[in-house]
Amino acid sequence: MGARLPADAPAVDHGAASAGGRPASGARAAEPGRAAVRRTAVDPVKALMHRHRELCERAVDPLEIAAGLEAHGVTDRTATRFRHRDVFSLAEEMYARVSRGDTAPRVTVPATPRVRADWVLRALLPGVLCAGAVTGLRLTHGQTRLIVAALGVLAVALAVRAALSRGPLGATDRPARPTTAWTCWLIAYAALGDGLLEAALSQGPDALPTGSPADPWPLAAAGVLALALSCAPAAWCAHLFAVRARRRLAASRQLEEFAAAVRPLLLATFGLFLAALTALLALSAAALAEPAGYAQILTLGGLLLLARLLTAHGFTHAPVVVLATAATAEAGALASVFASRLPGCGFLAGPVDALASTWGPGAVPALVCGAGALALLVHSARTLTRASAHATPDRPC
């Protein structure tokens, strides 16, 4: 029998060493891995490029890399850990170090959106068709008027869809969430909701304020016409915002600097659109001899503009939530008034009745849309001031 080793004797790993004291193949294979770790520690930018390899390879300029890094949570403070003063400087090094098989890379400015005749004409089309439809409603009666109304609604809807398909108000290539149903409800309420709410609060749904069976509730055509005409200034405001933001992005060196420069630009663009909508609403009300309803139409127009700006820059979740909430609140206000007709449910119409008695029936949509527009404005001030919202290449317009 062979000699037995003591229990505490160290085991000899015959695979760890070979004859002559040379390391085995496994030990030699581990050395390149440790060397790679040391090189990564010495060159942290290379590790960052590896994590964002696809971004670096498809980027057309350093600003796109900077926007992508910001979208992944890299800030100017994070850039200091990579021995750079800001994200833009870090992106320039990453862009220069990517092998593209050509000469030294050039620092280019992101493509600035251009004015094109096709989207300008598409933006003007909803207002023109809506003006024609309103004129037709004023000149017709009975069944012919219903046919004109149906054809007018269809034509304006198709024109609005064409205006929002491409151009400054067009959505990005990211998956968009449906907002058509909520938008249609909000516009329909602007046209018919006030008259229906007033009739329901007075004597119920059978009350006819105009006294005409063919027109049970008054149509607020001036507000709808102003909203249709506002598609053109909305497109121009969105184009102006995109152009100015791209220029600020090219001139900025820090993310905080860019956000501080774009935030007042966003507010100025929003104010410019509201001013244009106010003028269009005044002209429409004067031409049709109707009350303007400034609070309701201005809040709804601002809500729709902000929702479209966010959608056009790839932020689709918040617009859907806010538009759905606003539409549901308006429907709930009407439903509470009708439900109050049930025995023992008269208290349901209390809040809506108090609001309409004090400020008029238009106060309900004005309050709802105003709250939604304020929420989207705050959200836009956080999202549309990011570099990642402006530095991606444009789709063909």
N, C-alpha and C positions, 0 to 999 in steps of 0.2 A: 504493500500500500504506500501511496505517496504521502509526503509530509503535509499536514494540515496547517493552513495559515492562521495566524491569530485573528480574532474577531475584529480588532480595531486596525488591522493592517490596511493601508490605502490600496485601493484597486488600481491596477495599471490599465490605462486606456490604450490598447494597441493600435486603435485607429487614429489617435491624436498625434502620434509621432512615428517616424519610420527609422530605418537603420541609419546610423550616423548622426542622429539628433535632428534631422531635418523635419520641418512641419509636414504634416500630411496634406493631401489635396483638399480636404474640407476646410482646414485652417487657412490655406492659401485662397480658397474661394470666398472666405469671409472678409478678407482684406479689402477688395474693391468696394464692398458694401459700406465698410467703415470709412473708406476714403470718400465715398459719395456723400455720406452724412457730414463729414468734415467740410467738403466743398460747399454743401448747401448752407452750413452754418456760416461759412465765410462769405458766401454770395446769396443773401436772402432774396434778392430780386429774381434770381434764377428759379428759386422754388415758387415764388409768386407767379412767374411766367408759366411754369409747369401746371399750376392749378387753373390758370386762365389761358391755357394754350389756344383754345378755339377762338376766344375773344381777340387775342393778339394776332392770330393768323388772318382773321377776316376783317380786321379793322382797316379802314382806309386812311385814317389819320390818328395822331395821338389823342385828340379830343374824344374820339369814340372810345378809346381804351379808358380814358379818365371817367367818362360817363358810365361805362360798364363796371369799373371798380367801385364807383360810388353806389351803383345799384346793388352791389354785393356787400355793401357795408364798410368799404374802405374810406376813411376820412382823412383830412389833412393831419390830424394827430396820429393816425395809424401810419401815415407815410413817413413820419419821422423815424419809425422803427426800421425802415428800409433805407435810412440815410438820405432822405429827401425832405425838402421843406414843405411840399404840398403834393397833392395827388396829380396835378398836371405835370410837375417835374418827373414824378415817378412814371407816369404814362409815357412821357417822351423817351425815357430810357428803355422802357419795355418795347415801345414801337421801333426804336432804332436797333435793338438787339434781335428782333425777329428776322430769321433768314427767309428772304423772299426770292432769292436768286437774281436780284437786279442790283442797281447801283445804290448809293446811299439814299436812304429814305428822305422824302421831303415832308415838311410840316405844312399841311394844307388846312384851310378853313372849311368847316362843314358846309355843304351845299346850301345856299340860301334859296328859299322858295321863291319862285318867280310868278308874276302875274300872267295868267293865260286866259285867252279869250273864251275858251270853252267853259271853265268854271265860273267866269264872270257872267256869262249868259245864263248858265244854269241857276245862279243865285238870283238873277232878276226874274226868272220865269215864274216862281210861285206867286209873287206879287202881281204880275200882269194877269195871270189866270184867275187869281182871286178877285181882282178888280172887275174882270169881265163877268165872273159868276155873280158878284153882288149887283152889278148893273142889270144882269138878266133877271135876278130875283125882284128887282124894283119894277121891271117892265112887264112881268108876267103875273098870271093869277091861276088859281085852281090847280088842275092836274099838270098843266104845262109848267107851273112854278115848281112842283115837286120833281119833275124830270130835270129841269134846269139845276135845281139844288143837288140832285144826285150826281149829275154829270160834272158839276162844278167841284163837288167834294172829291170825286175820283180824279179829276184833272189836277187839282191842287196837291193831292196826296202823292201822285206820281211825280209831279214837279219837285216837291220837297224831297222825295226819295232820291231823285236825280241830283239835286243840289248837295245832298249829304253823302253821295257815293264817292266823290272825288273832290280834290281841291283842298282848301284850308280846313274845311269842316268834315272832310272825309276821315273815316276811321282808319287806324293802322292795321297792319297785317295780323296783329294779335287777335285771338278769338274774342269777338264782341258779344255782349249779353243783350238780349232783346229789350228794347225800351219803347218800341212802337206803340204797344197797347196803352202804356201809361201816358205817353205823350198825347196820343189821340184823345184819351179821356180828359186830360187837363185842358186841351184846346176846346173840346166839345162843351165842357163845363163853362169855359169862358164865353161861349156863344149862347148857351141856353140855361146854364145853371142858376143865374141870379133870378130870372123870371120864374123858373120852377120852384126855387126856394121861397120866393115871396108869395107865390100862389099857395104853396103848402102851409106856410105859416099863417096865411090869412083865413082861408076857408077849406083847405084841403086840396087834393090834386084836381078836383073838378072846377076849381075857381079859374076863370078866364080873365086875366087883367085887361086884355085888349078888347074883350067883348066880341071877338070874331072866332067862330068855330074852326075856320081854316088856319088860324094862327093863334093857338092857345097860349103860347108864351112868347114874349118879345125876343127877337133875335138881336144879339149884340154884334152887329156886323162890323161896326167900326173897330172894335178890338181885334177881331179875327183878321180883318184886312190889314191893320197895322202890323200884326205878327207876321203875316205872309210877306208884306213889303220889307220887314226887317231882316229877311234872309240875306239880302244884299249887304247891308251894313254889318251883319254878323260875320259874313265871309270876309269882308275887308278888315274888320277888327281882328279876326283870327289870323289873317295873313300878316297884318302889321305886328301882332304879338310874336309870331314865329320869326319874322325877319329880325326884329329888334333883339329878341332873345338870342338868336344865333350870333349876332354881332357882339353882344355882351359876353357870350361864351368864348368867342375868339380872343377877346381882350382881357378876360379874367385870368387870374393866376391861382386863385383859391376858391374852394367850393362855397365858403361863407361869403366871399366877396361877390360871387355870381348870384347867390340867392338874394343878397341885399340889393343888388342892382335890378333883378327881375321882379321883385315883389312890388315896388311902386309901378313898374311897367304893367303888371297884371291889373292893378287897381285902376290905372289910367285907361287901359283898354276896356275894362268893365264899365267905367263911367262914360266913356265915349259912346259905347253901344246904348246905354240907357238914355243918353242925350239924343241920339238919333231916333230911338224908339219913341221918345216923348214927342219929338217933332212930327214923326209919321202919325202918331196917334191923334195929335191935335188936328192935322190936316184931314185925316180920315173922318174924325168926328164932325168937323166943319162941313165936309163934303156930303156926308150922309145925314146931317142934322140929328145926331144922336149924342147922348151923354158919353163922355170919354172913358170914365172909369180908370183913371190913371193908376191908382194903387194896385188894382187887380192885374192889369195888363203889364205894368212895369215889373212887378214881382215875378209874374209868370215868364216874361221875356228874359229877365236876368237868370232865372232858374234854368231855362232851356239853353241859354248861351253857355253857362258854366258847365252844364252837363255835357254839352257837345264839345267844348274845349277839352275837358278831361278825357272824353272818349277818343277824340282825335289824337291825343298824345299817349294813348294806350292805357289809361286808368279807367276801367269800365265798371268796376264793382260799385263804387260810391254813387255814380249817377243812377244806376238801377235801383239801389236801395232808397235814395232820396226821392226819385220820381214815383216809385211804387208807394212810398209812405205818404207823399202828398196826394196822390190820386185816391188812396184808401181813406185818407182823412176827409177829403171832400165827399166821397161816397158815403162815409159814415155820418157826416153832418146831415145829408139828405135823408139817409135811412133813419136817423134818430127822430127827425121831424115826422116822418110817416109812421114810425113805430109808436109815437106818442098818441096816435089816434086809438090805440088799443086800450081796453079798460084797465085802469090802474097804472098806465105807463106814461101819463102826461108829463112826468118830471123829466123824461128823456130829452125833450125839446127845450128844456130850460136854458142851457148854455148857449145854444144856437139862437134861440129867440132873443135872449138878452143882447148878444153881440149884434144881431141884425137890427134890433130896435134902436140901438145906440148909434151904430155906424153905417147901417144899411146892409142889404144882403151881400154886397160885394166885399164886405169885411171878412167874410169866411174864407174865400179863396185868397184874398190878399194876405191874411195872417198865415195861412198854410203855405203858400208859395214863398212868402217872405222868409219864413223860418227855414224852408228848404234851401232857398238861395243863399241865406247866411251860412248855413252849414256847408254848402258846397264852396262858398267863397273862402271859408277858413281852411277847408281841405285843399283847395287849389293853391292857397298860399304856401302850403307845405309840400305839395307834389309837383306843381308846375314850375317851381323855382329850383328844381333839381337839374343838374347837368344831364342826367340820363334821360330826361324828358325831351331834350332838344338836340342831342348830338348824334342821333341815329340817322342813317341815310334815309332820305325821302323816297317814298314810292313815286312812280311816275304819275304826274298829274295830267 
